[in-house]
Amino acid sequence: MPSTIAVIGTGYVGLVSGTCFAENGNRVYCVDNDPRKLEKLRNGKIPIYEPGLHPLYERNYKEKRLSFTDNLEEAVLASEVIFLCLPTPPNEDGSADLQYVLKVADDIGAILQKHAPQPFKIIVDKSTVPIGTSERVTETIRKQYDGEFTVASNPEFLREGFAVEDSLRPDRVVIGTSHEVAKKVLTELYEPFVMSGNPIIVMDERSAEITKYAANSFLAMRISFMNDLANLCEILDANVDNIRKGIGTDTRIGKKFLFSGVGYGGSCFPKDVKALLKSSGTAGHPLRIVQAVEDVNADQPKLYFEKIRAYFNGDLAGRTFAMWGLAFKPNTDDVREAPAYIVINLLLDAGAKVAAFDPEAVENTRERYGDRIRYAENMYDALDGASALLLVTEWNEFRQPDWGAVTSRLAEAVVFDGRNIYDPEHMRALGFDYFSIGRAAVRAKK
């Protein structure tokens, strides 16, 4: 039976989750306090780039299963299940900032008490939150409201660029609750999403909270391991791509998240690794492996920059560098913690100029850098007069460029491939000096 749901926060997780809940027949109120965002959403414009999201949004908005409002009271009173999809940015010490979550929890408590008695409510932490947050949210609401409710944890595992697929067909659903009614209601809510037989895993609230951090930190660990190994391969004249194939075919290891590059970024991995480190340190058991993951990732874009500086003998001032890719990964406009930004900062500090192109992330980058860098209309326009091409994000359109056009527009035939998407020997034959991650540098055949 369809439910009425409130989704508080229309950021990445809230908008995707709310739309996909509506797609499965539920009535969804998406609540936000940003009037500009709400105006866009009510006028057919989605403020994020996510493949496949727009047609679902259009259909469900038209059929009135999906609505957008700043009226938290209306949404809370109308809904049986209330999802908190609010930002939890890192504090300076790496801990997750819960001010938005707890403020909304306080508001919910006040609303429920004002209109008491209310039917049983299920408040669900879908934001990535520290261990013990469900208890803090419960305490916050209980200070205001003495009626029947429970707080559950339901971490999201969405990959940017594949979030619609991951939401509609998740490989697992994790529900953290000890309340029998909440178990039943949330299990029934998610059953249409797992018709193919993938599991709904019910556990206690704290275990669910740790599960999200553990999953992202483990995936980040695989990336940092391969990057650390790639740096060793360059010293020992080995090829990290060969090693990746050699270990990835081991079924105990698998092929995913074994690609070397300039480091991970985005809204999840950096924040979640830091938050898990903070929580483990506070608990008196620092996770040493996770600390190494963080350290390797912090160094990776700097090592990439050092290759550039070494090639030009430290003389970067006045040179222009063409950068392909700004988003932290392809198929998104998300630039949070993007490795490209670290490289841009290092280049600018060295007196260099940057001409950048990204299929989706230019406007977000313009908000950050203004006119400090040049924004190209297309990938080839970024090349004009540049001393080298820097490939930082592996968008599909960068994989098979017109190398003749690249050569004719670059001032020097040099490529620094931060994602290993080109074949070294092919680049040599084309006449490029070519540098990648964990593979021997090649010099053009003269």
N, C-alpha and C positions, 0 to 999 in steps of 0.2 A: 504494500500500500504506500503511495507517495507520501512524503513527509513535507512539512514546512520548515525551512532551514534559514537561519541567519548566518551570513558570512561577514565577519567584521574585519574590514581591511580589504581593499581591492588592488593590492600590489600583485606581484607575480603569482604567489601561491593562492591568494584569495580569489583573484579573477579567474584563473584556470580551474580551481576547485569548484567555485560557485557555478561556472558555466557548465562543467561536466556533471555536477549534481543535477542541474536543470535538464541537461540532455537525457538523463535517465528518469525524467518525469516528475521530479520534485519541484516544489515552489520555493524559489530562492530569493531572499532579500540580500543584496550586497550593499554593505554600509561603509561609507567613507566620509571623512570630514573635509576633504579637499574639493571645493566647489568647481575648480577648473577641470579636475579629473572626472567628476560626475557629469559635468556638461558634455565632455567628449563622449563619455559612455552612453549618455542618453541621445546622442546625435550620431551614432554609428561609427565612432572612432575609438579604437583600442589604443591605449597609451603605451603598450609594449609590443615588441615584435615576437610572435611565437607562431610557427607554422601550424596551420589547421585550426587555429582558435577562432578566427573571424567568422567563418560560416556557422559554427556552433553558436557563437554569441548572437549573430543576426537572427538565426532561427528561433532561439529560445526567448530572446527579447521580444521578437514579433509575436510569439505565441503567449507572451505574458507569464511565462514560467520564471523569467529572470528579470529582476528590477534593480534599480540603483537609487539609493536614498542616503540622506544624511540624518534621517530620523531613527536614531538608535532605539528609542523607546518603542516605536511602532514595530520594528523588526524583532526586538526581544520578546514583546508580549505576544506576537503572532506565531512565534517559532517554538518547536519542541526541542530542537537541537541548535546550539549556538556555537559556531566555530570561530575561534580567535586566530586570525591570520594576520598578525601584526608584526611590524619590524622589531627585531631584537639585535640592533647593531652592537659591535664590540665596544666596550669601554677601553680606556687607555691601558688597563691591566690585562686585557684579553677576555674578561668576563662579559657575559651577555647582558645588555641593558634591558631590563624588564619594565621600564617606566611606562611604555605604551600598553603593555599587557595588563599591568596592575591598575593603570588608570581606567581602562575599559572595564576591568573586573569590578572596580569600585562603582563605576557608573551603572553596571548591570545590577549590582546589589541594591543600589538606591532605587532603580526603576522597579525591581521586583517588590521591594518593601512598600513603595508608594502605592502599588496596585495589588497588594496582598489581600487575600490568598491567591496564589498562582498555581496552575498545574505544574507537575514535576518538570524541571528543566535539566537538560544535559548541556553543560558548558565544556567545550572541547578545545584543548590547546593543540592547534595544528602548526603554529609557529614552532621553529626550532628553539627549544627553551632548555635552560640548565636543569640538572637533576634536582627534584624537589619543588619545581614550579607549580605542579598541580596542587600541592599542599598550600603554597603561598596564595594561589588564586582562590582556593577554597576559603582560607582565612580572611582574605580581603572581602569576598562576597558575604561571608558569615557576619562580619562586623556590621553590615548594613541590613542583612536579610535573614530572618529566622525560619523561612519556609523550606520546602523540599527541593533539593537540587543535588547534583553531583558534578564533579570536575574530572574529565578523562583526558588522556593523552592519545593523540592520533597523528604521529609524525608523518610528514610527506616525504616521498622519495622521487621527486620529479627531476628529470634532466632537462635543463633549458635546451630548446631546440626539438625536444621530443616529449614535451610536458603533456600535451593532449593525449598522445598514445599512452604515456605512463599513467595518466589519471583515469582514462577510460578502461584500460586493460593492465592494471598493476600486476607485477610479478608476485607481490604479497601486500596485504594490508595489515598493519600493526595497530592494535587497539589496546591501550593501557587503561584498565579500569577494574576495580574490585566490586563494582556495583552490578547486581544481577540484571536490573532493568536496563541499565546503560549497555551492558553486554548484548542484550537481546535487540535493543533499538539500533545500535550502531552496526551490529552484524547484519541485520535485515537491510539497513541502508546501503551497505556495501555489497550485498550478495549479487546484485545485477552487474557489478563491475568484475566479478570473478567467475563468470559462467563457464569459463574454460577449465576451471578446476584449480586455479592458483589459490593459495591458502589465505584465510583470515586468521591471524595469530593474536590471541587474546592473552594478555599478561598484566602484571601489576604496573601501576603508573610510573614508578621510578625506572623499572626495566625498559619500558617503552621510551622514556626520555633518553636513557643511555644508548638505546639501540640506534637512534638517529645519529648521534655523535659518533658512535662506533663505526657505523656503515661509512659515513663520509671520511672519517679519519683513516679507515682501512684502505679505501680507494685512493685517497691522497698519498698514503704510504707506498702504494704500488707505483704511482707516478714518480715520487721522490726517489724511490729505490732505483728505478730505471734511469733517472737523470743522474744520480750519483754514479751509477755503473757506467753511464755514457761518458762521463768525465774521465773515469779511469780508462775506458777504451781509447780515448784520444791520446792518453799518455803511453799506453802499451801497444798502440797501433793495431787495435782490434776494431771490429765493426759491430756496433750495438744492435743494428737491425738483424744481423745473423743470430745474435744471442737471443733477441726477442722471439724469433721464430723457433729457436731451439728449446726455449723454456715454455713458450706459449702453447705448444702442442702437447705438453704434459697436462693431462686432464685434471690433475690436482691443482694446477696453477691457472690454466685458461688463458685466453688471448686478450682479454679486455684490460684497458688501463695500463698497458705495457709500452706505450709509445713515448719516446724521449722528446723533449722540447725545451722551451724557455720557461717552463713552470706552469703550475695551475693557478687559476684565479676564480673570479665569479663571486656570487653572493653566499655560497655555501661552504666550500672546502676551507678557504682561509679563516672564515669566522668560526666554523665549527671546530677546526683543529685548535685554534686559540682557546675557545671556550672549554673544550675537553681538557686542555693543559691546565687551565686555571682551576677547573673543578677538581682535577686529580691532585694538583698541588695543595689546594685548600684541604682536601681529605687526608693529606699527609702521605700520599702515594703517587709522586710524580711519574707520569708515563714517559719513560726515557725514549722509547721508540718514537712516540708521537713528537717529542721535542726534536728528534733528528729529522723527522719529516718536515717540520716547520723550518729548521735551519737550512736544509738543502734547498727548499723551495725559495727561501729568501735570497740565496746566493745565485740561483740559476739565471735570472735575467741579467745579473751583474756580470756573470761569466760570458754571456753572449755579447754584452757590450765590450768586454775586454778583448774579444776576438776582433771586433771592429776597430778598436783603438790600436791594437797591435799591428793590424794590417797596414794602417796608415801612419805607423810610427809615432803615434800620439798626437798627430797633427790633424785635429778634427775641426778646428775653428774656421768658420766660413764655408765649410763644405755642406752640401745639401744631401740628405739621405731620403730615399723613397721608401715608405713603409706601407706594405700591403697587410692590412688587418689591424684592427683596433679593439674589437670585442674580445672578451677573454676566451671565446670559443666560437666556431661557426654557428650559423642559424639562430643568432640572438643579437640584440642590440645592447646587451648588458656589458658595461665596461667596469663594473665594480672589481677592484683588485686586479685589473687587467695587467698582465706582464708587459704589454705594449707601453703602458704609461710609465713604468719604471725605466724602460729603455729610452723613451722620449725625454724623460727628466734628465737622464744621464747625458744624452746627446746635447740637450740645451745647455746644461751646466758646462759642457766642454766647448761651447761656442758654436756648435753645429746648427744647421737648419733642418727642418723635417717637413716633407711633403707627404701627406698620408691619404690613403683611401681605404674605406671599408664599405661593403654593400649596405649596412644598416646602422652602424655605430657612429657615423660622422657627427650627427647633431648632438648626441650625448657628449662626444669629445669636444665639440665646439663650446659647450657649456663649461667644460673644465679648462681648456687652454685658450679660448678666445682667438685672437690673431697672433698668438705666439708660434703657431705652426700654420702651414698652408694645407688646405683641404682640396684634394683633386676631384674633378667631376667624374673621372673613371680611373681604372687601374693604370692605364698607360699614361695619362696626363701627369700622374705622380712622378714619373720617371725623368721628366725633362731636366737635363743638366745635372742629375744626381750622381754622386760618386759611387753609390752602391744601392742595390735593392735589398731591403730587409723584409723577409717574409715572416710574419709573426702570428697570423691567424690563418688556419688552413681552410678557407672557404673554397668550395668546389671550383669556382671560376678562376682561381689562381693556379689550379693544378696543371692545366695545359695551355699556357699563354702562347701568344705569337712571339717566339723568341727573336725573330728578326726585328719586330717592332721594339722589343725590349733593348736589344743591342743598339739600335739606331738612336734611341732616345736617352740612354744612359751616357754619362760622360766617361765612365769607366766600366768595363765588363766584369763586375764583381757582384756576387750574390751571397748573402748570409741567410741561410735557410733555417729558421728557428723551429721548424716542424718536420724536417726530413721528408718533404713531399717530392723532391726531385732526385733523380738518379745521378750520382757523382760522375760517372764516366760519360754519361750523356751530356752533362754540363761542361765537362772538359772538352768534349768533341765540338760543342757549340761555341767554344772560345771563351768561356767564363772561368775566372778564378772563383772557386765555390767552397763555401764553408758551411757545415751542418753540425749536428749534435751527436757526438759519439761515433763519428766516422771520420776517416782521414780527410784532411783538406786536399783539394785537387787544384792544380794550376793549369791554365789553358795551354793547349798545344800550340806552340808558336811556329 
